[in-house]
């Protein structure tokens, strides 16, 4: 097992795996029947040179390169760990750029780079429950970034049938070829610059609630069972 791990850490092997993953995403897209609903407000805002933040649950990452026409101009926040690097290399096959870090670890550095992108009228993608969960529970980092930059948050999700659900913490879904798929964009969530701690917590809860509702709606539209958020005892 240790020898196998060493093999998978080799740059050439990782490049090959990421290329295969990118080709699989393309295969699922071209063989499936996919619809994208509600993207017009985000498109119009971006075409006007204004920044935006796209929020998606970690378990719905795989097909995200196909969910937005301007993906080549988006920066995605990914983990600085090994799995994040694999995601980064896979996203690069679709022209997407990545920023290593998280809104929890190395937060100051990552948030600084994201702020620069947004202040230039760019778009960033964040998984508010990543990189380690709890599943479908939003951290405060995404609303902090929105408050600092005046960039609205657009929830984005998808579902597909048939699919495989992994037993990972995020219940990562793998759409299969020839699937019926549905992308859903939600309305913009705006965080006021003068939001205090209570208002920030309310906005965090709004991101979490609306993104979960949108994900449930997508699952319902393709007749797939909903995936429940992780249970948490209390939030500090």
N, C-alpha and C positions, 0 to 999 in steps of 0.2 A: 504493500500500500504506500509506503514511504517513497519507494522508487517511482511509483505511478504519479505521486504528487510532484516529484521533481520534474518528470516529463511534462506535465501540464503547466509547469511554471516557465518552461522554455519559451522565449519570445516567438520563435517560429511556430511552435505548436499553438500558442495563444492567437497569433495572427490567423492561422488556418481555421481555428474554432470560431473566431469572430466572423470570418468570411462566410463560413457555413451558416452561421446564425443569420447573417444578413440575407443570404440567398433563400433561407427558409422563410423569412419575413416576406420577401418578394413573392415567393411561391404561394404563400397563403393569401396574399393580396390579389394576385392576378387570377388565381383559380376560384376565389370566393366571390360572393355577392355582398359588397360593402356599401353602406350608406353613411354619409356624414351630415349631421343635422345641427343647425344653430351656430355655425362658424362665422356668419356674416359680420356680427359686431366686432369680433376680434380682428377679422381681416380689414375692415374699414379703419379701425383705430391704427393698426400697424401701417397701413398704406398712407396714413396721414403723418407718419413719422413719429408716432407717440408710442411710449413703452407699454409693455404688458407682461404679466406673469401668468404662466399656465400651470395649474395644479392638477396632478394626477396621482392616484394611489400607486404604490410601488408594485402591487400585484398585477397592475394593468399596463406595465411598461412595454411589453414586447412589440405591440403593433403601433405604438405612438408615432414612429417616423412616418406613418401613413395617414395620420389624423389631421395634418395641417399642411397646406400648400407651401407655406414659407419656412418649412423645417430647416432648409439650408442656411437660414439666418438666425437660428435659435441657439442659445447656449443652455446646456442642461447641467444642473448641479448633480454631481455623482459622488459616491463614496471614494475616499482616497485609498481604500483597501483593495485587495486583489479582485473581488467581484465587480467593484466599481470600474476598475481598469478594463475589464472585459466588456462592460457595458459601453465604456467610452470608445473602445476600438470598434465595436459593432456599430454604434451611432455614426462613427466617422464615415462608414460606407454610404451613408445617406446625406453626407455633407453637414451633419450637425456637429457643433463644437461643444466641448464639455469643460466644466470648472470643477476641480477636485476639492472636496471638503464636505461640509454639511452645515446645517443650521444649528447643530449641537457641538460637534467637534471641529476644531479649526474654524469656528464660526466667524471670527472677526476677519480673517483673511478671505474666506469665501464670500462673505457679505460685501466686503469692499470691492471685490472684482465684479460681483453681480450688480452693485450700484453703478459702477462705471458703464456696464453694458446698457443698463436701463436709462441712464442719463444721456446716452447717445441715441435714444429712441429705439433700442433693441428689444428683444424678447428673451425671456428666460423660462426654463421649465424646471419645476421643483416637485419632488414627491414629499409631501408634508408628513408622511409617516415613515420616511426612509432615514437612514439606511437600514435600521434594525427594528423598527416598530415602536410601540405596539401597532398592529395592523389596523389601518383605516382610522387612526387617531392622529389628528393634526398637531404638529408642534407649533410653538409661537413664532418661530423664525420667519415663516412666510409672511405673516402679517406685519412683523417688524420691518421686513424689507419693503413691503407695500407702503407703509407709513413713511419710510425714509425717502422714497422715490416718487411718490404720487402715482405709482403704476397700479392699475386695477388688476385684480386676480380673476382669471377665467377658469372655472372648473372644466376639466375634460376627462372623459372616460370612454370605455368601449366594452362591448361584450360580443360573444360569438358562439355559434352552435354548428358543429360539435366542437368540444374543447376538452382538454385535460387540465385538472386542477392538481398542482403539486401540494405536498404536505408541508411546505415551508411556512415560516412564520407569517408571510404575506399572502399565502394561498395563491401563489403565482399561477395565472391561467395561460395555457398554451393552445391557441386556436389551431385547428387542424385544416389541412388543405380542403378546398371546396366548401368552406364554411359560409354561413350567413352571418355577416358581421354588422354591428351598429356602433358608430361613434356618436357621442352626444356632447355638445358644448353647453355650458350653463351661462346664465347672465353674469355680468361683471360684479365683483365684490370690491367696493371702494373703502379704503381705510383712511379716515381723516388724519391730517398731520398733527392735530392737537389731541388725538385719542389718549386717554389716561389708561391706567392699568385695567380698570374694569371694562372700558370700551374695547381694549385690545383683546381681553379674554372673550368678550362677546363676539368679536370678529373672528377669532380663532375657532370658536364654536360654530360660527356661521359657515366658515370654510369646510369644517369637518362634516357638518350636517348636510349642507347642500351637495357636497361631492359624493357623500354616501347615498343621498336620495337619487342623484343622477345615475350613479352606478346601479342602484336597484332598478331604476327605470330601464336602463340598457339591458340588464339581465331579463327583465320581464318581456321586453320587446322581441327577444330571440328565444323566449320560452326556456330559460335556464334558471336553475335555483340561485337565489341570492346568497352572497357570502357575507356573513355577519362580521361586524367589527370586533376586535379583540375586547374582552371584558377587562375593565380596569377598576380597581377598588376606589382610588381617589387620585386626584391630580394635585401635585404640590404647587 
